[in-house]
Amino acid sequence: MTTYVLGAGASHHAGYPLCSELWPHMTDWVSKTPSRNPRFQEAIDTVVRLNGPVTDVEAAFTNLCLGHGAFAALAPTKLRTLARNIRCCLQASFEKICKRGPPAGRYAALAKQLTSGDAVVTFNYDVALEIELIRARMFRVRDGYGFEADWDEPTSDVKLLKLHGSINWTGEIAGPRPGSISVGVIRPLGPYVDNGQSLLPDYPGVVLDSACSGRGGMTDPSITMILPTHLKRFGVETSFGDVWGDLYQKLWNKANELLARSDRIVIIGYSMPQADKSAGQLLLGGSNKDAPLTICCGGATWDVEQRFRRAGFANIHRVDDPTFDGYLAHHAA
């Protein structure tokens, strides 16, 4: 079994921004679509007013999510609302790329190279890889994301573990049930796939009901997305408390299990930033150190390779061109 680890660099060819580009990407998108949702512009203006120009998105989002620094004076409800609107803005901008962005040619080529039983661990929100895996008939939503949804269809040939969330997952705000005194609780649909928004256009309609769009007032389409911060909280703070924490724990445990028993590991477009401490611990401490390891992270390849060598990985295979294209060409040969 081969496990592929993908970072933002792997999805860049499909039009998605790198982490360093997230803030200018969001602000540019909102400025060009002012009528889409006034909450987005208001949220961006609030962040800039309190924080000043966002030059370090991870630092700004860390303070935002924790209520520290420039955001310390905000009341908890306003802080949660601001963080939610930023997540919603980010998700909506990624949906726009999904529908109108360039073709994900490298993912299409990668899908043809994957075999049944392989796995992908990704820190990306987008669904560009799923689209190509579905076209190659390698991916099913029922269990492909690492946990089972409640509908009947074949099992997925390839597992795709999205450790920071996905733009096509959502949570439901359930109203009070008969005989219950609860005023509402957010629970995961784990995952709900919004075919009504055509994010997975080639998925069998008989499985995903296009009449159920998942954008009603009782759902939160951003609730699973973990913002890029220095101290990531794998759960989302809401007025009902933290949600999705158990789900993320299961996903990370599953990723650890897959990496530990992998026969081969390939890292593409993930520079392993120091801010991603949990990811670094997962990859360096949980992976099979005897498995052949290929690293294709462009200019960051040498630094990533040295981190793995210091952690005890000796079976590292080099590619002449350590980029996504270079890996595809090398593997095809």
Solvent accessible surface area in square Angstrom, and as a share of the most:
residue,aa,sasa,rsa
1,M,49,0.22
2,T,14,0.08
3,T,0,0.00
4,Y,1,0.00
5,V,0,0.00
6,L,2,0.01
7,G,0,0.00
8,A,33,0.26
9,G,30,0.29
10,A,0,0.00
11,S,2,0.01
12,H,82,0.37
13,H,36,0.16
14,A,3,0.03
15,G,36,0.35
16,Y,9,0.03
17,P,14,0.09
18,L,60,0.30
19,C,43,0.26
20,S,92,0.59
21,E,62,0.28
22,L,9,0.05
23,W,17,0.06
24,P,74,0.47
25,H,37,0.17
26,M,0,0.00
27,T,40,0.24
28,D,69,0.36
29,W,22,0.08
30,V,4,0.02
31,S,69,0.45
32,K,147,0.62
33,T,31,0.18
34,P,96,0.60
35,S,108,0.70
36,R,122,0.44
37,N,35,0.18
38,P,101,0.63
39,R,86,0.31
40,F,10,0.04
41,Q,69,0.31
42,E,116,0.52
43,A,3,0.02
44,I,7,0.04
45,D,74,0.39
46,T,25,0.14
47,V,1,0.00
48,V,58,0.33
49,R,170,0.62
50,L,54,0.27
51,N,49,0.25
52,G,20,0.20
53,P,111,0.70
54,V,19,0.11
55,T,130,0.76
56,D,72,0.37
57,V,13,0.07
58,E,31,0.14
59,A,34,0.26
60,A,4,0.03
61,F,1,0.00
62,T,14,0.08
63,N,42,0.22
64,L,1,0.00
65,C,38,0.23
66,L,45,0.22
67,G,16,0.16
68,H,99,0.44
69,G,55,0.53
70,A,41,0.32
71,F,1,0.01
72,A,66,0.51
73,A,105,0.81
74,L,41,0.20
75,A,48,0.38
76,P,94,0.59
77,T,85,0.49
78,K,133,0.56
79,L,27,0.14
80,R,58,0.21
81,T,72,0.42
82,L,13,0.06
83,A,10,0.08
84,R,75,0.27
85,N,16,0.08
86,I,0,0.00
87,R,18,0.06
88,C,8,0.04
89,C,0,0.00
90,L,0,0.00
91,Q,6,0.03
92,A,20,0.16
93,S,0,0.00
94,F,10,0.04
95,E,19,0.08
96,K,56,0.24
97,I,24,0.12
98,C,26,0.16
99,K,100,0.42
100,R,187,0.68
101,G,30,0.29
102,P,71,0.45
103,P,118,0.74
104,A,10,0.08
105,G,45,0.43
106,R,86,0.31
107,Y,2,0.01
108,A,30,0.23
109,A,36,0.28
110,L,0,0.00
111,A,3,0.02
112,K,170,0.72
113,Q,36,0.16
114,L,9,0.04
115,T,85,0.49
116,S,84,0.54
117,G,43,0.42
118,D,10,0.05
119,A,1,0.01
120,V,0,0.00
121,V,0,0.00
122,T,5,0.03
123,F,17,0.07
124,N,15,0.07
125,Y,17,0.06
126,D,8,0.04
127,V,0,0.00
128,A,8,0.06
129,L,8,0.04
130,E,1,0.01
131,I,22,0.11
132,E,19,0.08
133,L,0,0.00
134,I,17,0.09
135,R,134,0.49
136,A,39,0.30
137,R,213,0.78
138,M,28,0.12
139,F,4,0.02
140,R,67,0.25
141,V,0,0.00
142,R,37,0.14
143,D,13,0.07
144,G,0,0.00
145,Y,0,0.00
146,G,23,0.22
147,F,32,0.13
148,E,119,0.54
149,A,12,0.09
150,D,141,0.73
151,W,63,0.22
152,D,137,0.71
153,E,15,0.07
154,P,85,0.54
155,T,87,0.51
156,S,10,0.06
157,D,58,0.30
158,V,0,0.00
159,K,51,0.21
160,L,1,0.01
161,L,0,0.00
162,K,2,0.01
163,L,0,0.00
164,H,12,0.06
165,G,0,0.00
166,S,0,0.00
167,I,0,0.00
168,N,3,0.01
169,W,1,0.00
170,T,1,0.01
171,G,0,0.00
172,E,44,0.20
173,I,48,0.24
174,A,10,0.08
175,G,31,0.30
176,P,90,0.57
177,R,146,0.53
178,P,140,0.88
179,G,94,0.90
180,S,50,0.32
181,I,175,0.89
182,S,50,0.33
183,V,133,0.76
184,G,9,0.09
185,V,75,0.43
186,I,13,0.07
187,R,92,0.33
188,P,58,0.36
189,L,60,0.30
190,G,11,0.11
191,P,1,0.00
192,Y,36,0.14
193,V,5,0.03
194,D,2,0.01
195,N,20,0.10
196,G,30,0.29
197,Q,49,0.22
198,S,60,0.39
199,L,0,0.00
200,L,1,0.01
201,P,72,0.45
202,D,72,0.37
203,Y,9,0.03
204,P,47,0.30
205,G,51,0.49
206,V,144,0.83
207,V,33,0.19
208,L,8,0.04
209,D,90,0.46
210,S,73,0.47
211,A,94,0.73
212,C,66,0.40
213,S,41,0.26
214,G,11,0.10
215,R,77,0.28
216,G,48,0.46
217,G,80,0.77
218,M,99,0.44
219,T,25,0.15
220,D,6,0.03
221,P,20,0.13
222,S,0,0.00
223,I,0,0.00
224,T,0,0.00
225,M,1,0.00
226,I,8,0.04
227,L,6,0.03
228,P,15,0.10
229,T,4,0.02
230,H,70,0.31
231,L,103,0.51
232,K,35,0.15
233,R,103,0.38
234,F,49,0.21
235,G,11,0.10
236,V,6,0.04
237,E,69,0.31
238,T,16,0.09
239,S,84,0.54
240,F,87,0.36
241,G,28,0.27
242,D,90,0.47
243,V,16,0.09
244,W,10,0.03
245,G,29,0.28
246,D,114,0.59
247,L,20,0.10
248,Y,1,0.00
249,Q,105,0.47
250,K,135,0.57
251,L,1,0.01
252,W,28,0.10
253,N,82,0.42
254,K,53,0.22
255,A,0,0.00
256,N,62,0.32
257,E,80,0.36
258,L,4,0.02
259,L,0,0.00
260,A,50,0.39
261,R,132,0.48
262,S,0,0.00
263,D,93,0.48
264,R,57,0.21
265,I,4,0.02
266,V,0,0.00
267,I,0,0.00
268,I,1,0.01
269,G,17,0.17
270,Y,12,0.04
271,S,61,0.39
272,M,5,0.02
273,P,51,0.32
274,Q,133,0.59
275,A,14,0.11
276,D,16,0.08
277,K,126,0.53
278,S,46,0.30
279,A,2,0.01
280,G,8,0.07
281,Q,133,0.59
282,L,15,0.07
283,L,0,0.00
284,L,32,0.16
285,G,63,0.61
286,G,13,0.13
287,S,9,0.06
288,N,42,0.22
289,K,84,0.35
290,D,120,0.62
291,A,4,0.03
292,P,37,0.23
293,L,1,0.01
294,T,10,0.06
295,I,5,0.03
296,C,1,0.01
297,C,14,0.09
298,G,29,0.28
299,G,87,0.84
300,A,27,0.21
301,T,17,0.10
302,W,159,0.56
303,D,83,0.43
304,V,1,0.00
305,E,6,0.03
306,Q,37,0.17
307,R,44,0.16
308,F,2,0.01
309,R,96,0.35
310,R,178,0.65
311,A,29,0.23
312,G,49,0.47
313,F,4,0.02
314,A,84,0.65
315,N,57,0.29
316,I,20,0.10
317,H,93,0.41
318,R,163,0.60
319,V,14,0.08
320,D,152,0.79
321,D,65,0.34
322,P,40,0.25
323,T,51,0.30
324,F,15,0.06
325,D,69,0.36
326,G,6,0.05
327,Y,3,0.01
328,L,17,0.08
329,A,68,0.53
330,H,109,0.49
331,H,70,0.31
332,A,80,0.62
333,A,122,0.94
